[in-house]
Amino acid sequence: MSKSLSPFTKEQLLPQEETLEIFKRKGELFIGIPKETAYQEKRVCLTPDAVSALVSNGHRVLLESGAGNGASFSDKDYSEAGAEITKDTAKVFACPMVLKVEPPSLDQIKLLNPQAILISALQLKTQSKKYFETLAAKRITALAFEFIKDADGTYPAVRSLSEIAGTASVLVAAELLSNNKDGNGLMLGNISGVPPIEVVIIGAGTVGEFAARSAIGLGANVKIFDNSITKLRTIQTNLGRPLYTSTIQPKNLTKALKRCDVVIGAVRGVNRSPIVITETMVENMKKRAVIIDVSIDMGGCFETSEVTTHKEPTFIKHGVIHYCVPNIPARYSRTASVSISNIFTPYLLKIAEDGGIENSLRFDKGLKNGLYFYHGILTSKSVGDWFDLKFSDVNLLIF
């Protein structure tokens, strides 16, 4: 009888142990939180309460000494919450998972271990090609928290920080209108018998909504301009009251700007904010009126805007006070830190529950949306297009 040609070896035909996929085996996280070194950045990713929640779930947190100082959280607060504290920056960056607010610098990326997981902001417009090449060389898996989506399709981190920026813009304006800040000596409040302050808001997104909410709460007369009728309709619904709303028409806008005491610019663009208010419009505004350009991180929506800092936040041009600080939430570092921490913590617990980041990315489309590097392979189309880099579809890498 002729020998049958089998595609299997004799060993392969012997009975084997059955190997079953271990599904969602809970993983332990070891998270490093370095101290932020970016200019005027005082926020921290996790609050002591968040650390306590992670540690009680069996995870480890290594915090660089002083990381929470800017947000008024001491090393003692973190230590009592169960975090390990170290003064060794390299040790923190050597953790398997590193959490940051600002993107790491090139020197900091060099401290990361190969195959590490990095979760931070990406701030695409401020990055260089070298940043992505360095991450690729280290085979890093990187997530940008501003691109992580919620179940309802919104961006929770962007929304939280926009809420802070919107509310803060009105608080800053109220300060700048007072005498001690060279303002007109006007109070942003509804005082009986005194005409209310006129506030113009350009942009009816989250920043515009929260600016309007705060200004109305203080008793101001608010006018909102946006080219999207849907956004204008939504903002009225969300605020639960009829408001002056208009599309951005030069005639109406110029008229409103001549009369207003405060104008808040909150217009987003694709790559940069469109310039909505020209220099001529600013020239015709009241003397010592206040401009708050929240869009300055994307170039600004006022032709007269120039970037300022938290140390020297204002300048006067054509007799109008300009406030053009790009990172307004950092002014309220503790509130912003609690807000970011509330977004991070559930995701970290879920990653552990799912048995690691691979499984979480497989099951959570919103988290997958924040991924821009997977084991050193660029997975973001926007980064690839912006820097002319090769990228792969994440769905081909994670099944």
C-alpha positions in Angstrom: 0.0 0.0 0.0 1.4 3.3 -1.0 2.3 5.8 1.8 -0.3 8.5 2.1 1.0 12.0 1.7 -0.2 13.9 4.7 0.1 17.7 5.0 0.7 17.2 8.8 3.7 15.8 10.7 3.4 12.9 13.0 3.7 15.2 16.0 1.0 17.5 14.8 -1.4 14.5 14.5 -0.9 13.5 18.1 -3.5 14.7 20.6 -2.7 18.2 21.8 -3.7 20.1 24.9 -6.7 22.3 24.1 -5.7 26.0 24.1 -8.6 28.3 24.7 -8.4 32.1 24.3 -8.3 33.7 27.7 -10.9 36.4 27.2 -10.6 39.7 29.0 -8.2 38.7 31.6 -7.8 41.6 34.0 -4.5 43.3 33.6 -2.5 45.3 36.1 -1.3 48.8 35.1 1.9 50.5 36.1 1.4 54.2 35.3 4.1 56.9 35.4 3.1 60.6 35.9 6.0 62.9 35.2 6.1 66.6 36.2 5.0 68.9 33.3 7.9 71.0 32.0 6.0 72.9 29.2 5.9 76.7 29.7 3.2 77.8 32.2 1.6 74.3 32.2 0.4 73.6 35.8 -2.1 70.8 35.2 -1.7 67.2 36.2 -3.4 64.1 34.6 -4.6 62.4 37.7 -5.8 63.8 41.0 -5.1 62.0 44.3 -8.7 60.7 44.3 -8.2 59.2 40.9 -4.9 57.6 42.1 -6.7 56.2 45.1 -9.3 54.6 42.8 -6.6 53.0 40.6 -4.5 51.8 43.5 -7.5 50.2 45.2 -8.1 48.3 42.0 -4.6 46.8 42.2 -2.7 49.2 39.9 0.6 51.0 40.6 1.1 54.8 40.1 4.6 56.3 40.1 4.6 60.1 40.4 7.4 62.4 39.9 7.9 64.6 43.0 6.1 68.0 42.6 4.0 66.9 39.6 0.8 68.1 41.3 2.2 71.3 42.9 0.9 73.5 40.1 -2.6 72.3 40.7 -2.3 72.6 44.5 -1.9 68.8 45.1 1.1 67.9 47.3 3.3 64.8 47.2 1.8 64.0 50.6 -1.8 63.9 49.1 -0.6 61.5 46.4 1.4 59.4 48.8 -1.6 59.0 51.1 -3.7 58.0 48.1 -1.2 55.1 47.4 1.1 56.6 44.8 4.8 55.9 44.8 6.8 59.2 44.7 10.2 59.6 43.1 12.6 62.4 42.2 14.0 60.4 39.3 12.4 61.6 36.1 13.9 58.8 34.0 12.3 56.2 36.4 8.9 57.7 35.8 9.3 57.7 32.0 10.5 54.1 32.2 7.0 53.0 33.3 5.0 50.7 30.9 2.3 53.4 30.6 3.1 57.2 30.8 0.4 59.8 31.3 1.0 63.5 30.4 -1.0 66.6 29.8 1.3 68.2 27.2 3.0 66.0 24.5 6.5 64.9 25.6 9.6 66.6 24.3 12.0 64.8 22.1 14.4 64.3 25.0 11.5 62.9 27.1 10.6 60.4 24.3 14.1 59.1 24.5 13.5 58.2 28.1 10.5 56.1 27.2 11.0 52.3 27.1 10.4 50.5 23.8 6.8 49.3 23.4 5.6 51.7 26.1 2.1 53.2 26.0 1.9 57.0 26.0 -1.3 58.9 26.7 -1.1 62.7 26.3 -2.4 65.6 24.2 -1.0 65.6 20.7 -1.4 69.3 19.7 -0.8 68.4 16.1 -0.2 72.0 14.9 2.8 72.4 17.3 4.5 69.2 16.4 7.4 68.4 14.1 8.1 65.4 11.8 11.0 64.4 14.1 8.5 63.9 17.0 6.7 61.1 15.1 9.9 59.6 13.7 11.2 59.3 17.3 8.0 57.6 18.5 8.2 55.2 15.6 11.8 54.3 16.4 10.8 53.4 20.0 7.7 51.3 18.7 5.5 53.4 21.0 1.7 53.0 21.2 0.4 56.5 21.6 -3.1 57.9 22.3 -4.1 61.6 22.0 -6.7 62.3 24.6 -8.2 65.2 22.6 -9.2 62.8 19.8 -10.8 60.2 22.1 -14.6 60.0 21.4 -17.5 59.3 23.8 -20.4 56.9 23.0 -22.4 59.9 21.7 -19.6 60.9 19.2 -18.4 64.0 21.2 -14.8 64.6 22.3 -15.0 64.6 26.1 -11.6 66.1 26.8 -12.0 68.9 24.3 -15.5 69.6 25.6 -14.4 69.8 29.2 -11.6 72.2 28.5 -13.8 74.2 26.2 -16.4 74.5 29.1 -13.6 75.9 31.3 -12.3 78.3 28.6 -15.8 79.6 27.9 -16.6 80.3 31.6 -13.1 81.6 32.2 -13.3 84.1 29.3 -16.2 85.9 31.0 -14.5 85.9 34.4 -11.3 87.3 32.7 -13.4 90.0 30.9 -15.1 91.0 34.2 -11.6 91.5 35.7 -10.3 93.5 32.7 -13.3 95.9 32.8 -12.5 97.0 36.3 -10.5 100.1 37.1 -7.5 98.2 38.5 -6.9 96.6 35.1 -7.2 99.9 33.1 -10.8 99.0 32.1 -13.8 101.3 31.8 -14.7 100.8 35.5 -17.7 98.8 34.4 -19.1 95.9 36.5 -20.3 92.8 34.7 -23.4 92.4 36.8 -27.1 93.3 36.6 -27.4 96.3 38.9 -30.8 98.0 39.3 -31.1 101.1 37.2 -27.8 100.6 35.5 -27.7 99.6 31.8 -26.3 96.0 31.5 -22.9 95.2 29.9 -23.1 94.3 26.2 -21.3 91.0 25.4 -20.8 89.8 21.8 -19.8 86.1 21.3 -18.5 84.9 18.0 -19.0 81.2 17.6 -21.8 79.1 19.1 -19.8 75.9 20.0 -19.1 74.7 23.5 -16.9 77.7 24.4 -19.6 80.1 23.1 -22.3 78.3 25.0 -20.5 78.4 28.4 -19.4 82.0 27.8 -23.0 82.9 27.1 -24.2 80.9 30.2 -21.8 82.8 32.5 -22.4 86.2 31.0 -26.2 85.8 31.2 -25.8 84.5 34.8 -24.0 87.8 35.7 -26.7 89.8 34.0 -25.1 90.9 30.7 -26.9 91.4 27.4 -25.6 88.7 25.1 -25.5 88.6 21.3 -24.2 85.4 19.6 -23.0 85.2 16.0 -22.3 82.0 14.1 -22.7 80.9 10.5 -24.4 77.6 11.5 -28.2 78.0 12.1 -28.2 74.6 13.8 -25.6 75.7 16.3 -27.5 78.9 17.0 -30.7 76.9 17.5 -28.9 74.4 19.8 -27.4 77.1 21.9 -30.8 78.7 22.5 -32.2 75.3 23.4 -29.3 74.5 25.8 -29.5 77.9 27.5 -33.3 77.5 27.7 -34.1 81.1 26.7 -34.5 83.2 23.6 -31.3 85.2 22.7 -30.1 87.6 20.1 -28.6 85.3 17.5 -27.3 86.1 14.0 -25.3 84.7 11.2 -21.9 86.4 10.7 -23.0 89.4 8.5 -20.6 92.3 8.4 -23.4 94.9 8.8 -25.0 93.3 11.9 -21.6 92.4 13.4 -20.1 95.9 12.9 -23.2 97.4 14.6 -23.0 95.0 17.6 -19.2 95.5 18.0 -19.6 99.4 18.1 -22.0 99.0 21.0 -20.4 96.2 23.0 -18.1 96.3 26.0 -16.8 92.7 25.6 -16.3 90.5 22.6 -15.3 86.9 22.9 -13.9 85.1 19.9 -14.5 81.3 19.9 -14.4 80.3 16.2 -12.6 77.0 15.2 -11.2 76.3 11.8 -9.8 73.1 10.2 -6.2 74.1 10.2 -6.5 77.6 11.6 -9.3 79.9 12.8 -10.8 82.2 10.1 -10.3 85.9 10.7 -13.9 87.1 11.4 -13.2 90.6 12.8 -11.0 93.0 10.8 -8.7 95.7 12.1 -11.2 98.4 10.9 -14.0 96.8 13.0 -11.7 96.8 16.1 -10.8 100.5 15.4 -14.5 101.4 15.6 -15.0 99.7 19.0 -15.5 101.6 22.2 -12.3 102.8 23.9 -11.2 100.3 26.7 -13.6 97.7 25.4 -12.3 94.1 26.0 -11.4 91.4 23.4 -10.9 87.8 24.6 -9.6 85.7 21.7 -10.1 82.1 22.8 -9.3 81.0 19.2 -5.7 82.3 19.5 -4.3 78.7 19.8 -5.5 78.2 16.2 -4.2 81.6 15.0 -7.0 83.8 16.4 -10.2 85.2 14.8 -9.3 88.9 15.2 -7.0 90.5 12.8 -5.4 92.5 15.6 -4.7 89.4 17.8 -1.1 88.5 19.0 -0.2 85.7 21.3 0.2 86.7 24.9 1.2 84.7 28.1 -0.4 84.2 31.5 2.4 86.5 32.9 1.6 89.3 30.5 -1.9 88.5 29.3 -3.0 91.7 27.7 -2.0 94.5 25.3 -3.8 97.6 24.0 -4.3 98.2 20.3 -6.6 100.9 18.8 -7.6 101.7 22.4 -9.0 98.2 22.9 -7.8 95.8 25.6 -6.8 92.4 24.0 -6.5 89.2 26.0 -4.9 86.5 23.7 -3.6 83.7 26.0 -3.6 80.3 24.2 -3.9 78.1 27.2 -6.8 79.6 29.2 -7.7 76.4 31.2 -4.1 76.4 32.7 -5.1 79.5 34.6 -7.5 77.4 36.6 -5.1 74.4 36.9 -6.9 72.6 39.7 -10.3 72.7 38.1 -8.8 71.6 34.7 -6.8 68.8 36.4 -10.0 67.4 38.1 -11.7 67.6 34.7 -9.0 65.8 32.8 -8.6 63.2 35.6 -12.4 62.5 35.4 -11.9 61.6 31.7 -8.7 59.5 32.2 -9.8 57.4 35.2 -12.7 55.5 33.7 -10.7 54.7 30.6 -7.7 53.4 32.6 -9.9 51.2 34.7 -11.6 49.9 31.6 -8.3 49.2 29.8 -7.3 47.1 32.9 -10.7 45.4 33.0 -10.4 44.5 29.3 -7.1 42.9 29.8 -4.9 45.6 28.3 -4.9 48.3 25.7 -5.1 45.8 22.8 -8.5 44.5 23.9 -9.8 48.0 24.8 -9.0 49.3 21.3 -10.7 46.2 19.8 -13.9 46.9 21.6 -14.0 50.7 22.0 -14.3 52.7 18.8 -14.1 56.0 20.7 -10.7 55.0 22.3 -9.5 53.7 19.0 -10.2 57.2 17.5 -7.6 58.6 19.8 -4.9 56.2 18.7 -2.2 57.7 16.4 0.7 55.2 16.9 0.4 51.5 17.3 3.6 49.7 18.2 5.5 52.3 16.2 3.2 52.3 13.2 1.4 55.6 12.4 -2.3 55.1 12.3 -3.6 58.6 12.0 -4.6 59.9 8.6 -4.5 63.5 9.7 -0.9 63.2 11.0 0.1 61.3 7.9 -1.4 64.0 5.6 0.0 66.9 7.6 3.6 65.7 7.8 3.6 63.6 4.6 4.3 60.3 6.5 3.1 56.8 5.7 0.2 55.6 7.8 -1.7 52.4 8.1 -5.4 51.9 8.8 -5.7 50.9 12.5 -8.5 48.4 11.6 -5.9 46.3 9.6 -3.7 46.1 12.7 -6.3 45.5 15.4 -8.9 42.8 14.6 
